[in-house]
Amino acid sequence: MSDIFDLKSQLEITIKALESKIQTSSEPIINRYLDKYQQVLKIIESGASNESVRKLAMKLLNCARGYMETSSDYQQNFLIEMSKTEKLVKELH
């Protein structure tokens, strides 16, 4: 079972991976993903209820899969981290 602390830690890792990808990519979708992840981190840091965090975090689900439909390189670090984050989101209660 995942908790908010685990999610926060993984979000920070994923955000860094997305920022790194942005340095080498001009794909606008990466910026949109980064915005979504930053919004969830911000609501966690604001002290919002677990239910509020969970509802916003649900918007992260399937982002990695959506990107993989447009790319043939599935082993990119940011995708691996996004997948880890999505797993934690699915485990939130």
C-alpha positions in Angstrom: 0.0 0.0 0.0 1.3 3.4 -1.0 1.2 6.5 1.1 1.5 10.2 0.4 5.1 10.3 1.6 6.1 7.6 -0.9 4.2 9.4 -3.6 5.9 12.7 -2.8 9.3 11.2 -2.9 8.6 9.5 -6.3 7.1 12.7 -7.7 10.3 14.5 -6.9 12.3 11.9 -8.8 9.9 11.9 -11.7 9.9 15.7 -12.0 13.7 15.7 -12.1 13.6 13.0 -14.9 11.1 15.1 -16.8 13.2 18.2 -16.4 16.2 16.3 -17.7 14.2 15.1 -20.7 13.1 18.7 -21.5 16.7 19.7 -21.8 17.1 17.3 -24.7 13.7 17.3 -26.3 11.4 19.9 -27.9 8.3 17.8 -27.5 5.6 20.0 -25.9 3.9 17.0 -24.3 6.8 16.6 -21.9 6.1 20.1 -20.5 2.5 19.2 -20.1 3.4 16.1 -18.1 5.8 18.1 -16.0 3.0 20.6 -15.2 0.7 17.7 -14.1 3.4 16.2 -11.8 4.2 19.6 -10.3 0.6 20.3 -9.6 0.3 17.0 -7.6 3.5 17.8 -5.7 2.3 21.3 -4.9 -1.0 20.0 -3.5 0.8 17.5 -1.3 3.1 20.2 0.0 0.1 22.4 0.7 -1.1 19.9 3.3 -4.3 19.1 1.4 -6.3 16.0 2.4 -5.3 12.6 1.1 -8.6 12.5 -0.8 -7.8 15.8 -2.6 -4.3 14.5 -3.4 -5.6 11.2 -4.7 -8.2 12.9 -7.0 -5.6 15.1 -8.6 -3.0 12.3 -8.7 -5.4 10.1 -10.7 -4.8 12.5 -13.6 -1.3 11.1 -13.9 -2.5 7.7 -14.7 -1.8 6.6 -18.3 0.5 9.5 -19.1 3.4 7.1 -19.6 1.4 4.8 -21.7 0.2 7.7 -23.8 3.7 8.8 -24.5 4.8 5.3 -25.4 2.2 5.3 -28.2 4.2 8.1 -29.9 7.7 6.8 -29.2 9.6 3.6 -30.0 12.1 4.1 -27.1 10.4 2.7 -24.1 13.5 2.6 -21.9 13.8 6.3 -21.3 14.4 7.3 -17.7 11.5 9.7 -17.4 9.1 6.9 -18.6 10.4 4.5 -16.1 9.9 7.0 -13.3 6.5 8.0 -14.6 5.5 4.3 -14.5 6.7 4.0 -10.9 4.7 7.1 -9.9 1.6 5.7 -11.6 2.0 2.4 -9.7 2.0 4.4 -6.4 -1.0 6.4 -7.5 -3.0 3.2 -8.1 -2.1 2.0 -4.6 -3.4 5.1 -2.9 -6.4 4.6 -0.7 
